[in-house]
């Protein structure tokens, strides 16, 4: 592959300026979950201007560019939505400027996850330039609402048959390594009910907050009894919010609720979590999975429980090997193979649909969801090179199995 790799790297370097401008444009377009429309249309515009032969925006709100007609169907997945800015004064740079300084681009979504779609789109263009990827059909997808409900949009796209991939590459930041899994998660609501009364005579009622205190203590003890996995690590349980309901500050509350973020390692499921939380909370306390019920920017309605399964692809799987070979070719060194600490669309592609999935992306996980959100320009070039080479490598290696 040496002569091919050299040509790919040369083309990627030639597109560096265009990739930088494209990413800066995307950073300047706010795209919170559910409001990604302008950014999606900007991506479609870039795909069309670069000559991708089949570009569309589906009813869910995903923008998809299709290239090739080979037997192996490869899906590149990059979410376009971002978290909120938080305190704007905490940012050293305007989060919506897309500042370029010292070979690094700064801004909200730079690493999570707009750099990936930029490199994926230009990787597809390089494939066209050099006639690469024979044996594969490539779908480059920008998806909405991952930050709100990871895996929902891409899972819906697959369930509806808009894209039926044989394998998936997630663009979430990996610092140009190969990732093959992460812990799953579920969001749990625990509700204790009491009896309201005037706060001047609290003995007449039953304070729901007091009823919740031993439940929280039981949950803290439960967090020490999660499973551990040699690769993915230990499951975790965190109480992240407490709310109460009363008529005023002078009324004893009749309802108290706590929210749980439960990260699940291999061997743990949402059903296991629910059973354990219910046992810890006691029979008089209601335990339920939260639901995600929101509309996409196109008006397409989501309605699902917040259960995001754990997943991990074996290190000797041919898709992992193909990723390593493609990365090694463009990086000149063997990439590390690891996992994410956070959650990704892989909870759906691999966790629910069983489609072999890996990750390769520009940027570092440590900058995601921080006021230092950033990506090196060199990562755009290297990632575009990987995305150009990978479909052909995967078609060759997976077809041998």
Buried (B, 14 or more C-beta within 10 A) or exposed (E): BEEBBEBBBEBBBEBBEBBBBBBBBBBBBBBBBBBBBEBBEBBBBBBEEBEBEEBEBBEBBBBBBBBBEBEBBBBBBBBBBBBEBEEEEEBEBBBBBBBBEEEBBBBBBBBBBBBBBBBBBBBBBBBBBBEBBEBBBBBBBBBBBBBBBBBBBBBBBBEEEBBEBBBBBBBBBBBBBBBBBBBBBBBBBBBBBBEBBEBEEEEEBBBBBBBBEBBBEBBEEBBEEBBEBEBBBBBBBEBEEEEBBBEEEEBBBBBBBBBBBBBBBBEBBBEBBBEBBBEBBEEEBBBEBBBBEBEBBBEBEBEBBBBBBBBBBEEEBBBBBBBBBBBBBBBEEEBEBBBBEBBBBBBBBBBBBEBBBBBBBBBBBEBBBBBBBBBBBBBBBBBBBBBBBBBBBBBBBBEEE
